[in-house]
Structures are given as structure tokens and as C-alpha cells.
């Protein structure tokens, strides 16, 4: 290599160009660091591409690399520009940040917390540094298998669903990639739970609630059972949602899962429970410069928790289930129990769906089999009247002979 560009005064480095390959040279810094470079022009812009340092690269190897890069340039490509784009390409961490900033705030609080937990535990550690454009179906499948192997197959499905939503946004709205690599993933089988409390189990639960030391949590559980509401709806309920005199609970659209205003009547026991909670709250002294809590179930007022609402009753629920000798029962099963009582009493599925706040009839159809008993009682009543063997009236009903043909 010959020196073709001696640096002027104050210049920090020298460049020695090779006449065999135009633009190929060796850059020597003031500190003595040496690296092979290639100067070229692409799309009207002068570029300097660093091939590698000496002696990691020999002169002959660097020269051949320069020839290859020049062939790309001759084809209309810009290797240095592509390198810059690759380095600036968004990673899964960038996608997660945008999801949390733009999409997650639209979700309910509990859903946001679940998303954040999955992101923190699995998505960032396993995929965070990977470029969004490089994410493949195999990467998603590997993550799904890994979470499943930990013994939490349902959580594996939730992580895959969250990642799929983020990739869908990346493809359709944020232009980070052109497709969704999560599509076609074979998820773990999930069986619908049909756990209901009735009879003796309900009595034991009621007894355990009466003696539980945390009556705030116990009252929340009572209201869950009396209304069939979702846990987040009960724990986050505010007094302005309730008309105790009229016996109506009005949940704002922003407060419900279906994103629709839900107006539901309250039973007499539910109204009495709320009245007792309100009376106790009104009797409770309020500290200086503090207003009474707007929440039916306020959190303990501490510097750490602030003046929000109760968010976790897992500990109390576990203790109550143990005292009531209930196994395999989740808090959400109280909602199923409420629906099962309605169905067993003969209420129609549309009525049950309206009370639960279901937006689709298919969601309520899971309780259809519970209608068998009242339906059977009704058809037995018809049969008894037709055959003259039923009814409380002393007058025997007229018997209608059916045409057997």
C-alpha cells in the first residue's frame, strides 16, 4: 500500500490507500490503532465502511472483503447504510416499551399487572435483545415450551397470547415487521372449570367468613358471592357507583371487562351488607387533611400503598378456604357459584348473562346444563296435570287422552 493522503497538521490519523481496489485502504489512528476501510459512494452519499482491524484481518483477506463489498455497491446497495439500519432496528425490548406506553393503559388494572408480570419474568429476559424483525416462530415456540416445562401451561399460553398481540401491533400499526410469528402456535389444552359451591360448602364458607380476622376481605368475598361480580369490579368499587336506596349498582364502561356500562340490581342481603360497610366507614375517624375514602374497600393508608383500594385478598381467601375445608376453589369460582344458583332456580340464560354482564350469549351457555333440574320439574308438573296425578287443588284435573298414533 502506498500513502496517497498524508494528513495535514492536527489530523488525528493517516490513511494509506491500495491502488488495486479503488477506495480500499488502511486507517492508522494517532494512538496507533490500524483498521482496513473502504470508501465508496452510494445513492449520492459518500460512505466509509470499516472492514476490520489489523492484524485480525490480513491485507489479502481485507482486500477480498473490499472487492465483495464493492460488488454489492455496484448492484445499487448501500452496505454501510444497511449496517446503520440494522443497528437502529427496534428490539423486542423496544416493542415492549411501546406496548406498555401506548396499548397497556387501555386495559383493566388486573390485566395490565398480568402483562407486566409476564414481560418481567419471561419476555424481556428470553427475547428482549432480539430484533423484532428477526423474531421467528421457532423463538416463540421455544419460549412457550420453556414456560410449560416449569409446570405452568396456562401461563405459557398467556405469554404466547401477549407476545402475539405485541407482534400484531408491530405488523399492522407500528411497521416494525410485516407478519406475526406467533400465528399457528399450538397452545396447551385448557379445560373450562366447573367448580361451584352449594349446600354444605356454602354454609361452611359463611361460617368461616364470620370469624375471619380481616373483615374487610371477608366483606369483599361476601359481596362477590352476593353479586357474581368480578374480583376487580368489587375491590375497585366506589361509593358513587351504588344507589343503596334504589338497590342498583352502576358500573361505568371503563370499569367493566366488556367495556360497556353495566347496571345491575342488588339483592336485599347485598344492600344490607353495603349499608353496614358504609356505616362502619362513616364512623371511622379520618386523619388531618384527609378525606374519607371513595372506595368501598380502601387499602390501608400507608406511605407505601397510598389511599387506593384493596387489591389482594389471596392470603385471606386461602385462610378462609382452609377454615371452611374447601379445596380447589378460586375466588373467581364465587362468580360461577352465583350463576349456578340462578340457573338451578330456573332463571333463563339471558337473565343470568345480563346479571353477570356477559356481552355474548356463548359465554353464558356454560351454565346451560344447570337448567336441567328446573326444566325437569316443570315438565314433570305438566305430565302430572295431563295424567290427572298432580296439583294441589282438590278438584281433579281433566284428563286429556293423547292420540298415540
Secondary structure as a PSIPRED ss2 file (coil, helix, strand):
# PSIPRED VFORMAT (PSIPRED V4.0)

   1 X C   1.000  0.000  0.000
   2 X E   0.000  0.000  1.000
   3 X E   0.000  0.000  1.000
   4 X E   0.000  0.000  1.000
   5 X E   0.000  0.000  1.000
   6 X C   1.000  0.000  0.000
   7 X C   1.000  0.000  0.000
   8 X C   1.000  0.000  0.000
   9 X C   1.000  0.000  0.000
  10 X C   1.000  0.000  0.000
  11 X C   1.000  0.000  0.000
  12 X C   1.000  0.000  0.000
  13 X E   0.000  0.000  1.000
  14 X E   0.000  0.000  1.000
  15 X E   0.000  0.000  1.000
  16 X E   0.000  0.000  1.000
  17 X E   0.000  0.000  1.000
  18 X C   1.000  0.000  0.000
  19 X C   1.000  0.000  0.000
  20 X C   1.000  0.000  0.000
  21 X C   1.000  0.000  0.000
  22 X C   1.000  0.000  0.000
  23 X C   1.000  0.000  0.000
  24 X E   0.000  0.000  1.000
  25 X E   0.000  0.000  1.000
  26 X E   0.000  0.000  1.000
  27 X E   0.000  0.000  1.000
  28 X E   0.000  0.000  1.000
  29 X E   0.000  0.000  1.000
  30 X C   1.000  0.000  0.000
  31 X C   1.000  0.000  0.000
  32 X C   1.000  0.000  0.000
  33 X C   1.000  0.000  0.000
  34 X E   0.000  0.000  1.000
  35 X E   0.000  0.000  1.000
  36 X E   0.000  0.000  1.000
  37 X E   0.000  0.000  1.000
  38 X E   0.000  0.000  1.000
  39 X E   0.000  0.000  1.000
  40 X E   0.000  0.000  1.000
  41 X E   0.000  0.000  1.000
  42 X E   0.000  0.000  1.000
  43 X C   1.000  0.000  0.000
  44 X C   1.000  0.000  0.000
  45 X E   0.000  0.000  1.000
  46 X E   0.000  0.000  1.000
  47 X E   0.000  0.000  1.000
  48 X E   0.000  0.000  1.000
  49 X E   0.000  0.000  1.000
  50 X E   0.000  0.000  1.000
  51 X E   0.000  0.000  1.000
  52 X E   0.000  0.000  1.000
  53 X E   0.000  0.000  1.000
  54 X C   1.000  0.000  0.000
  55 X C   1.000  0.000  0.000
  56 X C   1.000  0.000  0.000
  57 X C   1.000  0.000  0.000
  58 X C   1.000  0.000  0.000
  59 X H   0.000  1.000  0.000
  60 X H   0.000  1.000  0.000
  61 X H   0.000  1.000  0.000
  62 X H   0.000  1.000  0.000
  63 X H   0.000  1.000  0.000
  64 X H   0.000  1.000  0.000
  65 X H   0.000  1.000  0.000
  66 X H   0.000  1.000  0.000
  67 X H   0.000  1.000  0.000
  68 X H   0.000  1.000  0.000
  69 X H   0.000  1.000  0.000
  70 X H   0.000  1.000  0.000
  71 X H   0.000  1.000  0.000
  72 X H   0.000  1.000  0.000
  73 X H   0.000  1.000  0.000
  74 X H   0.000  1.000  0.000
  75 X C   1.000  0.000  0.000
  76 X C   1.000  0.000  0.000
  77 X C   1.000  0.000  0.000
  78 X C   1.000  0.000  0.000
  79 X H   0.000  1.000  0.000
  80 X H   0.000  1.000  0.000
  81 X H   0.000  1.000  0.000
  82 X H   0.000  1.000  0.000
  83 X H   0.000  1.000  0.000
  84 X H   0.000  1.000  0.000
  85 X H   0.000  1.000  0.000
  86 X H   0.000  1.000  0.000
  87 X H   0.000  1.000  0.000
  88 X H   0.000  1.000  0.000
  89 X C   1.000  0.000  0.000
  90 X C   1.000  0.000  0.000
  91 X E   0.000  0.000  1.000
  92 X H   0.000  1.000  0.000
  93 X H   0.000  1.000  0.000
  94 X H   0.000  1.000  0.000
  95 X H   0.000  1.000  0.000
  96 X H   0.000  1.000  0.000
  97 X H   0.000  1.000  0.000
  98 X H   0.000  1.000  0.000
  99 X H   0.000  1.000  0.000
 100 X H   0.000  1.000  0.000
 101 X H   0.000  1.000  0.000
 102 X H   0.000  1.000  0.000
 103 X H   0.000  1.000  0.000
 104 X H   0.000  1.000  0.000
 105 X H   0.000  1.000  0.000
 106 X H   0.000  1.000  0.000
 107 X C   1.000  0.000  0.000
 108 X C   1.000  0.000  0.000
 109 X H   0.000  1.000  0.000
 110 X H   0.000  1.000  0.000
 111 X H   0.000  1.000  0.000
 112 X H   0.000  1.000  0.000
 113 X H   0.000  1.000  0.000
 114 X H   0.000  1.000  0.000
 115 X H   0.000  1.000  0.000
 116 X H   0.000  1.000  0.000
 117 X H   0.000  1.000  0.000
 118 X H   0.000  1.000  0.000
 119 X H   0.000  1.000  0.000
 120 X H   0.000  1.000  0.000
 121 X H   0.000  1.000  0.000
 122 X H   0.000  1.000  0.000
 123 X H   0.000  1.000  0.000
 124 X H   0.000  1.000  0.000
 125 X H   0.000  1.000  0.000
 126 X H   0.000  1.000  0.000
 127 X H   0.000  1.000  0.000
 128 X C   1.000  0.000  0.000
 129 X C   1.000  0.000  0.000
 130 X C   1.000  0.000  0.000
 131 X E   0.000  0.000  1.000
 132 X H   0.000  1.000  0.000
 133 X H   0.000  1.000  0.000
 134 X H   0.000  1.000  0.000
 135 X C   1.000  0.000  0.000
 136 X C   1.000  0.000  0.000
 137 X H   0.000  1.000  0.000
 138 X H   0.000  1.000  0.000
 139 X H   0.000  1.000  0.000
 140 X H   0.000  1.000  0.000
 141 X H   0.000  1.000  0.000
 142 X H   0.000  1.000  0.000
 143 X H   0.000  1.000  0.000
 144 X H   0.000  1.000  0.000
 145 X H   0.000  1.000  0.000
 146 X H   0.000  1.000  0.000
 147 X H   0.000  1.000  0.000
 148 X H   0.000  1.000  0.000
 149 X H   0.000  1.000  0.000
 150 X C   1.000  0.000  0.000
 151 X C   1.000  0.000  0.000
 152 X C   1.000  0.000  0.000
 153 X H   0.000  1.000  0.000
 154 X H   0.000  1.000  0.000
 155 X H   0.000  1.000  0.000
 156 X H   0.000  1.000  0.000
 157 X H   0.000  1.000  0.000
 158 X H   0.000  1.000  0.000
 159 X H   0.000  1.000  0.000
 160 X H   0.000  1.000  0.000
 161 X H   0.000  1.000  0.000
 162 X H   0.000  1.000  0.000
 163 X H   0.000  1.000  0.000
 164 X H   0.000  1.000  0.000
 165 X H   0.000  1.000  0.000
 166 X H   0.000  1.000  0.000
 167 X H   0.000  1.000  0.000
 168 X H   0.000  1.000  0.000
 169 X H   0.000  1.000  0.000
 170 X H   0.000  1.000  0.000
 171 X H   0.000  1.000  0.000
 172 X H   0.000  1.000  0.000
 173 X C   1.000  0.000  0.000
 174 X C   1.000  0.000  0.000
 175 X C   1.000  0.000  0.000
 176 X C   1.000  0.000  0.000
 177 X C   1.000  0.000  0.000
 178 X C   1.000  0.000  0.000
 179 X C   1.000  0.000  0.000
 180 X C   1.000  0.000  0.000
 181 X C   1.000  0.000  0.000
 182 X C   1.000  0.000  0.000
 183 X C   1.000  0.000  0.000
 184 X C   1.000  0.000  0.000
 185 X C   1.000  0.000  0.000
 186 X C   1.000  0.000  0.000
 187 X C   1.000  0.000  0.000
 188 X C   1.000  0.000  0.000
 189 X C   1.000  0.000  0.000
 190 X C   1.000  0.000  0.000
 191 X C   1.000  0.000  0.000
 192 X C   1.000  0.000  0.000
 193 X C   1.000  0.000  0.000
 194 X C   1.000  0.000  0.000
 195 X C   1.000  0.000  0.000
 196 X C   1.000  0.000  0.000
 197 X C   1.000  0.000  0.000
 198 X C   1.000  0.000  0.000
 199 X C   1.000  0.000  0.000
 200 X H   0.000  1.000  0.000
 201 X H   0.000  1.000  0.000
 202 X H   0.000  1.000  0.000
 203 X H   0.000  1.000  0.000
 204 X H   0.000  1.000  0.000
 205 X H   0.000  1.000  0.000
 206 X H   0.000  1.000  0.000
 207 X H   0.000  1.000  0.000
 208 X H   0.000  1.000  0.000
 209 X H   0.000  1.000  0.000
 210 X H   0.000  1.000  0.000
 211 X H   0.000  1.000  0.000
 212 X C   1.000  0.000  0.000
 213 X C   1.000  0.000  0.000
 214 X C   1.000  0.000  0.000
 215 X H   0.000  1.000  0.000
 216 X H   0.000  1.000  0.000
 217 X H   0.000  1.000  0.000
 218 X H   0.000  1.000  0.000
 219 X H   0.000  1.000  0.000
 220 X H   0.000  1.000  0.000
 221 X H   0.000  1.000  0.000
 222 X H   0.000  1.000  0.000
 223 X H   0.000  1.000  0.000
 224 X H   0.000  1.000  0.000
 225 X H   0.000  1.000  0.000
 226 X H   0.000  1.000  0.000
 227 X H   0.000  1.000  0.000
 228 X C   1.000  0.000  0.000
 229 X C   1.000  0.000  0.000
 230 X C   1.000  0.000  0.000
 231 X H   0.000  1.000  0.000
 232 X H   0.000  1.000  0.000
 233 X H   0.000  1.000  0.000
 234 X H   0.000  1.000  0.000
 235 X H   0.000  1.000  0.000
 236 X C   1.000  0.000  0.000
 237 X C   1.000  0.000  0.000
 238 X E   0.000  0.000  1.000
 239 X H   0.000  1.000  0.000
 240 X H   0.000  1.000  0.000
 241 X H   0.000  1.000  0.000
 242 X E   0.000  0.000  1.000
 243 X E   0.000  0.000  1.000
 244 X C   1.000  0.000  0.000
 245 X C   1.000  0.000  0.000
 246 X C   1.000  0.000  0.000
 247 X C   1.000  0.000  0.000
 248 X E   0.000  0.000  1.000
 249 X E   0.000  0.000  1.000
 250 X E   0.000  0.000  1.000
 251 X E   0.000  0.000  1.000
 252 X C   1.000  0.000  0.000
 253 X H   0.000  1.000  0.000
 254 X H   0.000  1.000  0.000
 255 X H   0.000  1.000  0.000
 256 X C   1.000  0.000  0.000
 257 X C   1.000  0.000  0.000
 258 X C   1.000  0.000  0.000
 259 X C   1.000  0.000  0.000
 260 X C   1.000  0.000  0.000
 261 X C   1.000  0.000  0.000
 262 X E   0.000  0.000  1.000
 263 X E   0.000  0.000  1.000
 264 X E   0.000  0.000  1.000
 265 X E   0.000  0.000  1.000
 266 X C   1.000  0.000  0.000
 267 X C   1.000  0.000  0.000
 268 X H   0.000  1.000  0.000
 269 X H   0.000  1.000  0.000
 270 X H   0.000  1.000  0.000
 271 X H   0.000  1.000  0.000
 272 X H   0.000  1.000  0.000
 273 X H   0.000  1.000  0.000
 274 X H   0.000  1.000  0.000
 275 X H   0.000  1.000  0.000
 276 X H   0.000  1.000  0.000
 277 X H   0.000  1.000  0.000
 278 X H   0.000  1.000  0.000
 279 X H   0.000  1.000  0.000
 280 X H   0.000  1.000  0.000
 281 X H   0.000  1.000  0.000
 282 X H   0.000  1.000  0.000
 283 X H   0.000  1.000  0.000
 284 X C   1.000  0.000  0.000
 285 X C   1.000  0.000  0.000
 286 X C   1.000  0.000  0.000
 287 X C   1.000  0.000  0.000
 288 X C   1.000  0.000  0.000
 289 X C   1.000  0.000  0.000
 290 X C   1.000  0.000  0.000
 291 X C   1.000  0.000  0.000
 292 X C   1.000  0.000  0.000
 293 X C   1.000  0.000  0.000
 294 X C   1.000  0.000  0.000
 295 X E   0.000  0.000  1.000
 296 X C   1.000  0.000  0.000
 297 X C   1.000  0.000  0.000
 298 X E   0.000  0.000  1.000
 299 X C   1.000  0.000  0.000
 300 X C   1.000  0.000  0.000
 301 X C   1.000  0.000  0.000
 302 X E   0.000  0.000  1.000
 303 X C   1.000  0.000  0.000
 304 X C   1.000  0.000  0.000
 305 X C   1.000  0.000  0.000
 306 X E   0.000  0.000  1.000
 307 X C   1.000  0.000  0.000
 308 X C   1.000  0.000  0.000
 309 X E   0.000  0.000  1.000
 310 X C   1.000  0.000  0.000
 311 X C   1.000  0.000  0.000
 312 X C   1.000  0.000  0.000
 313 X C   1.000  0.000  0.000
 314 X H   0.000  1.000  0.000
 315 X H   0.000  1.000  0.000
 316 X H   0.000  1.000  0.000
 317 X H   0.000  1.000  0.000
 318 X H   0.000  1.000  0.000
 319 X H   0.000  1.000  0.000
 320 X H   0.000  1.000  0.000
 321 X H   0.000  1.000  0.000
 322 X H   0.000  1.000  0.000
 323 X H   0.000  1.000  0.000
 324 X C   1.000  0.000  0.000
 325 X C   1.000  0.000  0.000
 326 X C   1.000  0.000  0.000
 327 X C   1.000  0.000  0.000
 328 X C   1.000  0.000  0.000
 329 X C   1.000  0.000  0.000
 330 X C   1.000  0.000  0.000
 331 X C   1.000  0.000  0.000
 332 X C   1.000  0.000  0.000
 333 X H   0.000  1.000  0.000
 334 X H   0.000  1.000  0.000
 335 X H   0.000  1.000  0.000
 336 X H   0.000  1.000  0.000
 337 X H   0.000  1.000  0.000
 338 X H   0.000  1.000  0.000
 339 X H   0.000  1.000  0.000
 340 X H   0.000  1.000  0.000
 341 X H   0.000  1.000  0.000
 342 X H   0.000  1.000  0.000
 343 X H   0.000  1.000  0.000
 344 X H   0.000  1.000  0.000
 345 X C   1.000  0.000  0.000
 346 X C   1.000  0.000  0.000
 347 X C   1.000  0.000  0.000
 348 X C   1.000  0.000  0.000
 349 X H   0.000  1.000  0.000
 350 X H   0.000  1.000  0.000
 351 X H   0.000  1.000  0.000
 352 X H   0.000  1.000  0.000
 353 X H   0.000  1.000  0.000
 354 X H   0.000  1.000  0.000
 355 X H   0.000  1.000  0.000
 356 X H   0.000  1.000  0.000
 357 X C   1.000  0.000  0.000
 358 X C   1.000  0.000  0.000
 359 X C   1.000  0.000  0.000
 360 X C   1.000  0.000  0.000
 361 X H   0.000  1.000  0.000
 362 X H   0.000  1.000  0.000
 363 X H   0.000  1.000  0.000
 364 X H   0.000  1.000  0.000
 365 X H   0.000  1.000  0.000
 366 X H   0.000  1.000  0.000
 367 X H   0.000  1.000  0.000
 368 X H   0.000  1.000  0.000
 369 X H   0.000  1.000  0.000
 370 X H   0.000  1.000  0.000
 371 X H   0.000  1.000  0.000
 372 X H   0.000  1.000  0.000
 373 X H   0.000  1.000  0.000
 374 X H   0.000  1.000  0.000
 375 X H   0.000  1.000  0.000
 376 X H   0.000  1.000  0.000
 377 X H   0.000  1.000  0.000
 378 X H   0.000  1.000  0.000
 379 X H   0.000  1.000  0.000
 380 X H   0.000  1.000  0.000
 381 X H   0.000  1.000  0.000
 382 X H   0.000  1.000  0.000
 383 X H   0.000  1.000  0.000
 384 X H   0.000  1.000  0.000
 385 X H   0.000  1.000  0.000
 386 X H   0.000  1.000  0.000
 387 X H   0.000  1.000  0.000
 388 X C   1.000  0.000  0.000
 389 X C   1.000  0.000  0.000
 390 X C   1.000  0.000  0.000
 391 X C   1.000  0.000  0.000
 392 X C   1.000  0.000  0.000
 393 X C   1.000  0.000  0.000
 394 X C   1.000  0.000  0.000
 395 X C   1.000  0.000  0.000
 396 X C   1.000  0.000  0.000
 397 X C   1.000  0.000  0.000
 398 X C   1.000  0.000  0.000
 399 X C   1.000  0.000  0.000
 400 X C   1.000  0.000  0.000
 401 X C   1.000  0.000  0.000
 402 X C   1.000  0.000  0.000
 403 X C   1.000  0.000  0.000
 404 X C   1.000  0.000  0.000
 405 X C   1.000  0.000  0.000
